[in-house]
């Protein structure tokens, strides 16, 4: 059908009549100029894709009428410009596409017709692990192991890159998905099929929001939703409320972007932004670089919002040039955004749109801080870290407690490592990792870490050899400017050698700790510590032997590694004593903002971005490939095919993430978190009670028994059910276990729709009710009365 808004189409440049755009100003609707900039992106997509079938004129009217309908749970369709996948979450999507091809071929159709309609990029960045560190060849050794462990998956993905049209695969070793997206893949304005329009993206990683820092509207979705978008379907979303976050003032000289983002994370958690957009504005935004903004946007899932949007401004345009984008295309980008009223001047308050709610932060009030010991929103000022940790030691088991008996708070365990004697205590640092996209996208904190390392080495400070130190940059660009600025050698001297380009320690790919360290931790039942510059620090995620994990800026990661403990007051206690007997304090080696900025201006240049990304083979030449992948014949529960072989030895098990294309592994991995709390059992662990036998079994084994007996299952859950990094399998897994419904107090934003996609009913208690108030124990039999015409948010009767 023809688009009812064709009359507002015009060429951006009269000299190029075939390059057109939808000029939203031609709507002559006063509501448009009052819309938040993030909502304007939704509006443009709805107008451009309006076909009165998937996207209707009523949807356009609802978006224009955002200010009135935002509180009314109005659903609108959204067709993003592209999809981005990382290997752990993307492989299941490619597996499903391969399975669809297989199914089409068996039905006598043409399998090559199965391709993504919406452009998709898959970045392989989650497979590398810190097996080797503190040695010059760490990077090569870890990459060799990565290829050895993931040979099957990489062969499959190579086939996918050749077989599927409209999909490209960024090979291992290129960098972290979000930084590659920021530095290379993002367009800001698309130029496709004869039209200019805003770049937008959904991704199968919750931190896809990092790209919001560049003015590209994006957020994470489940793998099932991503596949639907790749097949040309719009996302159905509730028109969100938009919280305006006003930034004022200038940061203090010792404050890093990490400190700012941890402060914002805690603040927005308190405000309550789940399911909402956050849009940043105010003169303080102009004080932040794109890397700073991207750091803030990256942490969006940790404060619970759907998106954390920074509209495009002149600093964004400057970043595109700095990172080596084509200047002519950048100028077209700016011209388009000006033409449709989407270029922002943060110092011009007359541009401020309407918001659902406005909250403020004065950047001058931010102080150096960390976050932990178990959640990213639990901000702790650096000046309070020692006291806070010691309070956590004795506090009741929970997010801020370890329940260590008072007489054991000062326990010490002696051990030997490499022929030398050492001691571990509660609070001892055993992992110090500059890792993950949150900070390794930001030259200011990375160069700050390098300058601090230089000063530390020159002052005679070193790091104890048993501490697992590592540096996993977001892209090769980081290594480039660290090397060119002369600080890389000092990082290496402290043990922070480059170990890989990928999301490593932050997702649990931290590799093994030395055996003697593990024995000492176990012997003393110690609360050992990991300090990382990542974005998530949930218990059991970083490493099974680090019960406390703190998020910190890269310079602070190094500082705590030098100190060897989290139980230090940097203002009063020295980091260490050098060979001359001199006490060295953190203030003695902390680089100033002016020092960092001078180095950044000199060494972070467009040429290095071009050189690094020219090496990426984003499009392999089409060669000989089959239309369907040669999968070993095994039963696959969805499309009767199976990716990985059986008969593996334990050393080949790898991780759950690397096996996400394997239903047999993932079904057993469902509800298998070692910190799972099942109220049937009086201890943590992935077990349950089988009824009526009363046996305590692994969840999978109990589910198999129920399946054989013909009993469908229901899950009773608490708040934010489905939170985590594997929401597609968090829906596929229960389906395979025989779960037909989930009854929870609340759901993680993405997960509810994933359950629906797998045919599992997501039910929610009525306000003020839960299993406790209703007297439910989970030992009952449940009958769910499903109405013929199901609608979202309708009441459903359950008989117990």
N, C-alpha and C positions, 0 to 999 in steps of 0.2 A: 504493500500500500504506500501511497505517496505521503511524504512528511507534511503535516499541516502547518509547519513553521518555515516552509521553504522561502516565504517572502522576506525573511530576515537574513538570508544568505547573501554574502557579497564577497568580492575579492579583497584580500588584505592589501595587495598592491595592484593598482589598475594595469600595470605593465605585465602582470602575471595573472590573467583572468581565470586560469584553471586552478589556482591556489585560493580556495575560498574558506570562509568561516561563518559560523552563525553569530551575528552581531546582536548580542543580548540587549544592548542599549536600544535597538530598534523596536523592542517590545513596548517601549514608552510606558513602562509600568513603574510607578514610584516605589513599589515594594522592593524592586531589585537592588537599588542603591542602599537599602537598609539591611540586606541579608548579610550574615557572616560570610567571609570569603570562602570558607570551607563548603557552605551550603550552595554558593554560586557554582562550585564545581559540579555538585550533584544536579543542579538545575541545567547547566549546559549539556551534561550527558543525557538528561531526560529529553531535552528539546532536540538534540541531534539524532537521538535514537527513537524518537516518537513515531510509532507505526500503527497506533490504535489497536495493537494486539498485545505485544509484550510490554510496551510503554505507551500510555494513553495521555490524552490532553488533560484529563483529570489529575494525573500524577504531576504534570507540570504545574497545574494550578495549586495543588497541595504544597509543592515546594516553594512556589512564589508566596504562598500564604503561610510560610513557616512560622512566623511570629504568633499566629493565632492557633495553629493546629499542633504545635510542637509537643504539647502536653497530652495529646489525645490518642497516642499510640496509632498514628496513621502510618500505614505501610506504603513505601514507594520502591520502585525498581531502580537499580543502579547498574549500569554496564561499565565496568572499569576499562581503561585503555589497554591494560596488559596484566599478566599474571607472573609472579616470581616464585620460584620453588627452591628449597635447599634439598640436599640429597636425602637426609633422613625422612623428611616429610614429603619430598617430591617423588621418591622412588615408588611408593604405593600408588601415586597418581599415574605414573608411567606404566606401572604393572597393570593397572586397570585399563589403560588405553590398549596395552598389548593384549590383554584378555578380551577386550571388545573386538579387536581385530581377529583374534582366534575364533571367537563366537560367530562373527560375520562370515568368515571363511567356511566354517562348518555348515552354515545355513545357505551356502551357495552364493554369497554376495562378494563384492570386491573389498577386501580388507584395507586397501590403500585409500579408501574413502574416509577412513577413521583418522582424523587429524584434529589438532586444536584449531578452533576458529579464531579465538582471541590469542594474540601473540603471547608466548610463554618463554621464560628464561629459567634454566635450572643451574644453580651454582653448587658445585660439589665442595663443601667446606666443613662438614661435620664428621668426617671419617678419620681424621688424623688424631693421634694420641701422643701424650708426652711420655714415651718410653725411654727416650734418651734426653739428657739435659746436661748442662755444665761441660760441654765438650764442643769443639769447633765443628764437628761433623753431625751435630744433633739433628739439624734440619734434614740432611740427606738420609740419615738412619731412620728417622721417623717417617719420612715419605716412602722409603723402601718398604717399611712394614705396612704402611697404609695400603700400598698397591698389593702387597702379598695377602693381606687380610680381606681385601675387598675386590679381589679379582673378578668374581662372578658379577657383582653389582656394576663394576666399571665396564665390563664387557657388555652388559645389558644396556647401560646408559649410552655407550658408544653406538650400539645398534639403534637406540632411540633417536640419537642426534642425527643419524643418517636416514632413518626410515620415516620419521614424522616431519611433515611440513609445518612451518610456523612455530617451530620449537628449536631453541639453540641451547647447547650445554656448555657451561664454562668449566673447564677441566680443573682437577685437583691442583692445589698449590697456587691458585690465582688470588685467593683472599677470601674474606668473610662475605657472605651474601649481601649484607646491608651496606658494607663499605664499597663493594664492587658496584652495587646499585647506585650509591651516592656519587662515586667518582667516575662511573663509566656508563652504566645502563640507563640512568634517568635522563629523560628528554626535557622535562618541565613543560614543554609544549610539544605535542605530537604533530607530525607532518606526514599524514598517511591517507591514501585513497583520495587525494585531491583536497583534503580539509586540514586546517589547523584546529586543534582543540587541546584542552588541558591534559597533561599527562596525569594518570591516576593508576593505582596498582593495588591488587590484593595479593597476599602471599601466604604460603603455608608455614610461616614462622611468625610467632606473635610479635616479634620485634621489627616486623615490616614497617611499623610506624616510624622508624628512624628516618625514612625518606620524607616524612612530613616536615622535617627541619629545612629542607630545600624548597618547600612549597609544592611538593607533589603529594596529593592526598592519597594516603594508603593505610591499610591496616591488615592484620592477620585474620585469616579464615581457616576453617578446617579443610583437610584434604578433599573431603566430599564436596564441599562448596566450591573449592578451587576447580575441581574437575568440571562441575556444572558451568562455571564461567568460561573455562577453556572450550567448552562445547557450545558457547554462544548464548547461554542463559544469563539473564540479569540476576543480581543478588536482590532478594527481597529484604528490605531493611525498614525498621521503624524510624521515621524521620526524627533525628536525634535532637535533644536539647544541646545547646552550645554554651559552654561556660567560657566567658572571656577572662583570660588570665593576664592582668596588667602588670608589666614589669617596669619598675622605676629605679633610678639611681645607678651607681657604678659599683662593681665588685671591689672588695678590699684587695690590696696588693698580694696577700698570701693565699687568696681564695682561688680554687680551680673550678673548672666546669663541673667536675665530679661533685664538689661540695654544693654547687648550685642545684644540680639535678637531685641529689639526695634530699636537699631541703624542700624542693618542689614536690618530690614524691611523697614525703611525709605530709606536707600541707594538703595536697590534693586527696590523699587518703582520708584525711580528716573532713575535707569539704564533702566528699562523696561524689564521684564522677563516673561510676560504673554505667556503661551503656551510653555515655554522652561523648560528644566531641569537646575537646579543649582547644581554644584558639588563642594564641598569644598576641598581645598588642601592647602599645605603650612605648615611650621613648627608651626604656631600658632594653628593648629588643635590639635596637640599633647598636647597642654596646656589645652584642654577642656575635661571634663569627658563625658561619654556617656549621662548622664542626661543633661549636658550643650548642647551637640549636638542635643539631642532630643528636647530640648526647642526651639532651632533655627529651626529645621526641622518642628516642630509643627506649627509654624507661617507661613509656606510656602504659604497657601492660601491668607494670608494678604499681601504678596508681589507679589502674582499673578502667581508664577511659578507652573508647574505641579508637580515637585518633587524637593526636596532639599537634595541631597544625600551625605552622608559621607561614603566612602568606608570602608570596614572592616579592622581594624588594630589590633595590640596586645592589645590595650586598650579595644576594642570591645570583644576580646576573654576573657580578664580578667573580663569584666562585666558579661559574661555568667556564669563564675565560681562563681562570687560574688553573683549572683542571684539564685544560687542553681541548675543550670543545671548539668546534668550528665557529669562528667569529661571525661569519655571515648568518649562520643558523641562530646564534645567540641574539643577534640584532633583530631577526624575525620574531624570536621568542618575546623579546621586550616589546616590539611593536604590536604583536597580537594581544599581549596582556594589557597594554595601555588602551587598546581599542575596545576591549570588553570590560574594562573597569576592574581588572584583577591584579594590577600592580600596586603594591602598598608602599606608602610612606609612613613609617611608624612615628615620625615626629609631628605628623599632621593629624591632629585629633579630629578634624572635620571628616576624616575618612573612617572614623570609628563606627562600626555597624551596631546594630542591636544585638544584645546577647540575652540568653536566658537568665544569667547571673554573672556578676563580675566580682572577682577576687583579686587581691593585689599582693605583690611581693616587692619590697625595697631591696635591691641586690646588695646594698651596702650593709644590710643586717646579716648576711650569710657568713657563717664561720666555717673553718675547716672541720670536716666531719667524716665519719664512716657510717656503715649501716650493718646491723646484725644483732645477735649472733646467728639468727636463723631466717630472717625475713628482710627483703630489701627496703621495706617501708619503715623499719625500726632504726631511725637515724640516731646517732650518738655523736655529740661534739667530741673532737679529738681530745680536748682538755678533760673530758669526763670518761674516756675509754677505760682507764685502769679501774676506776671506781665502779663503773657500770658492769664490767666483766666480773669483778669480784662479787657484786650483788647477784648477778646471774648464776654464779656457781652454787649458791645456797638456796636460790629461789625454787619454788615448786616446778616440777617438770612441765615445760610448756614452751611457748615461743621465746620467752625471756628467762628461762630457768633450766638448770641441769640437776637440781636436787642432790648436790654433793654434800655429804655430812660435814659439819663444821670442823671436826677434827682432822679432816682429810684435805682441807683447802690448800695446805702448804706441802702436800706430798711431793716427794722428789724420787725419780727413778733414774739410776745410773745405767749407762749402756756404752758400748764401744762401737765406733764406726771408723773404718779405714785405719785401724791401729791406734786410734786416739780415744780417750775417755770423755764422755759428755754426760749432761744431765737433762732430763725433761721434767716439766711440772705442768700443772694446769695453766693454760694460757700460752704454752710454748708454741711458737710458729713452726710448722713443719712443711707448709706449702706457701709459697709466695709467687703469685703468677700475675704478670701483666698480660691480660688475656681479654678476649671478647671484643665485640664491635662497639660497645658503649664508649670506651675510652681510646681504643687504638685507631679510631677514626679522627682523633683530635691532635693535630700537631703541637698545640700549646702544652698539653699534659705529657705527651710523649717526649718532646724536647725538654720539658721540665724534668722528667725522670732521668733523661740522659745527662743533663747538666748537674743534677743532684748526684748521680753516680760518679761523674767526673770529680766533683768536689769531695765526695766521700773517699774515693781512692787516693786522691791527693792528700787527704787528711790522715791517711793510714788506717782507714776502717775496712773491714771485710765481713763476709757473711759466713756463718758456720756451715761446714761442708755437707751436713746431713739434711739441711733445709732444701726442699725441692723447689728451686727457682726456675722460672721459664719466661720467655718472651714470645708471644704468638701474635704478630702484627696483623692488622686487618687487611693489609695489601702490601705488595712489594714496594709501593711508594714510601711507606713508613721506613722500611729498611734503607731505602735510598737516601732519605734526608737525614736519618740517624747517622749513616756512614759518612755522607758528605759534610755534615756539620762537625764530625770528629768525635762524637760521643759514643759511638757503637762499641769501640774498644774498651771503654770504661764499664759499660754495661756488661760486657763479656767477662771482664775481670771480677765483677761481683757475682758472676754466675748466671746472668740474664742473657744467655745466648738465644738466638732465634731458633725455636724448636719446630716451627711450622706456621703455615698461613691458613688458619681455620679457627673455628669455635672449639676450643680445646678444654681447658680446665673448667670453664664456666658451665659446660654441659656434662661434666663428669669424666671427660677424656683426659684426666689428670695423670693417668698411668700409675704404676705401683710406687709405694714408698719403700725405702730400704727396710729389709727384714728386721734389723735390730731396732729400728725406730718403731715399727709396728708392734714388736714384742714388748718394748718399753711402755707404749701407750696402753696395750692390753693388760700388761702386768699391773700397772698402777691405776687402771680404769680412768685414764687421764682425759680431760677435755682439751685435746690438742686443737690447734687453730690453723685454718687456711685463710690467707689474706689475698684477695684477688681484685683486679680492676674490672670485674664483670658486671652482670646485671641481676644475677640470681644466686642466692646463697642458702636455699632451703636445705634442711638437715638431710643428709644422705645423698645429696645431689653432687656435691663437689668431690667428695671422697668418703668412703665408709669409715675411715679412721679420724676424720676431722669433724668433731661434733659441733664445733663453733667455727663459723665462717663469716668473714667481714668483707663487705665491699668497700673499696678505697680507691683513691686516685693513684695512678702509676707512681708518682713520687712517694706517696705514703706506703705503697706496697714495698718499695725498696727500704724505706725507713724502718718499718716493722721487721723486715727480714734482717736488717743489720742489728736491730735491738734483740731479735730472737724471741721476743715475747710480746704479747698484747698488754701485759701488765706493766706498763711504763707510762709515766707522766713526762711527756717531752719537755715541758716547761721547767721541770725541776730535776729530772734525771738525764744523764748523758746517754747518747746512743751507744757509746763505747769508749774505750780508752786505747789510744794508739801505742805504738812501740816505745814512744818517748815518755809514756805515762800521762799524756795530756788527755783530759776529758773533752770529748767532742759532743756538742749538743746539736740538735736538729736545726736550730736557728743559725748555727755556724755554716751549714752547707745548703740551706734552702735557697734556690735561685729566685731572684726577683722577677716580677712580671715584665719589667723592661728588658732584662737579660734574655728572657724567653722570646719576647716579641722581636727583638733584634735578630736573633738567630733564625726565627721563623721567616721573617721578611727576606732574609738573605738566601735561605736554602730550600724553601718550599716553593718550587717554580713550575710553570706549565710543562716545561720540557720533560721533567721526570715522569709526569702522568702519562704523556704520550709514549715515552719509551717503554714504560711498564706494560701499558695496556695494548700496545702494538704486538706484544708477544703472545697475547691470549688468542688461541685458535677458537674463535667463537663459532666459526662455520667450517666444519671439516668438509673436504670435497666429497660429493656423493660417490660412493664406490659400489662394490658388489654387496648387496644386502638383501635379506629375505623380507617379504612383506609382513610376515609374522615371526616373532622371535622363536628360536629353536629351544623351547622349554622342555625339560625332561618330563615325560608323561606321568603326572601324578594328579590326584584330585585337588582342585582348587575350589573352595566352597561357593564362590560367587560366579565364576565363568568357566569352571572345569579346566583350569590350567594352573601350573605351579612354578615359581621362579627358581628356588634354591634346591640343591640336592640334599639328600639325607646322608647318613653315615659319616658325620663329621667327628673329629676327635675334639676333646675339650679345649685344646689350645687354639682350635679354629672356631670356637663358639662366637668370638667377637662380642658385640653388644646388642641389646635389643634394638637400638636405633638402626644398626647396620642390617638387621634382619627384618625390617618392617615390610618387606615384600613377601614374607613367609608366614602364612596363616597359622601353621602348626606351632611356630615359636611364639608368635604374638598372642595367640589364644592363651598359652600358658603364662605369658607375661602380663596378662590382664589382672589387675588387683594384686600384683606381685611386689609392690614397693615394700622394702624392708621396714619402713616406718608406718605402714598402714595400721590404723586402729580399728579393729572389728569389735564391737561391743559384746559379741558372743564370747570373746577371749579376753583374759585379764592381762595380756601382754601384747606388745607391738609385733606385727608380723603378718605375712600374707596367708593366713589360715582362717578356717571357719569350722563351725560344727555342722556335721551332717545329721539331718533328722530323717527318720526317727532313731537311727542307730546310736546317735550321741558321740560318734567318733570325731576327733579333731583331724581334719584333712586340709591339704592345700586346696585353695579355692578351685583350681582347675579340676582336681580329682573329685571334689564334691559335686561340681557342676556336671561332670560326666555321669556320675551315679544318678543325679536327678534327671538327666536327659534320657538315660536308659529306662528309667521308671516312668517317663512321659510327663514329668512335672515341669511346667514353665516356671520361671523365676522372676522375682521382683527384688530390687535393691532399695533399702531404706537408707537415706543419706542425710548429711547435715548441710552446712552452708557451702556455696560455691562448688557444688559437685561438678567434676570434670575439669577442674583447673589443672594446668600442666602443659607439657609440650607435645603431647601425642593425642590430640583430641579426636583425630580420625579413628585411630585404633582404640581409643577409649570408648568409641561407639561400635566399631566393628567387633572388638573383643567380647563385650557383653552379649552381642548378637550371637556370636559363635558359642558362647557358654549357655545359651538358652534363656537369657534375660529378655523379658517381654515389656517390662516397665520399670521406671525409676521414680521413686517418690522422695523428693528432696526439699530442703528448706529454701534453697536458691541454687542457681546454676551459673557456671562460667559462661560468659557471653556467647562464645562460639559453639559450645558443646551441645546446647539444647537442639540446635538445627541439625547437628551431626547425628544425634540420636534419632530424630525424625527421619533423616535420610536412610537410616538403617532399619526403620520399622520398629524402633523401641520408643514407647510412649514416655515423654518427660512430664511427669506430674509434679505439682508443687503444692505444699501444704498451704492452707488458707492463712492469712496474716495472724500472727500470734500463736499459731499452732505448730507442733512438731511431734516427733515420736513420743517424747516424754509426756507432753500435755495430753496426748490422746491415749497414753497407756499402751503403746505398741512395743512389743519386745522383739519382733521378727520371727517369732515361733508360730505365728498365726498362718492361716490360709486366707488368701485375698481373692476377691472377685471384683474385677473392674467393669463397671457398666459403661460401655462405649456407645454414645449416641450415634445415630445414623449420619447426621451432618455435623462432623467435628469442626470446631472453630478455635483459633488461638484464644487463650485466656478464658475459656468457658469452664464452668464447674462440672466436675465429673464425679459420679457416685462410686464409692468403693465400699464393698461389704466385707467385713472381717469375721 
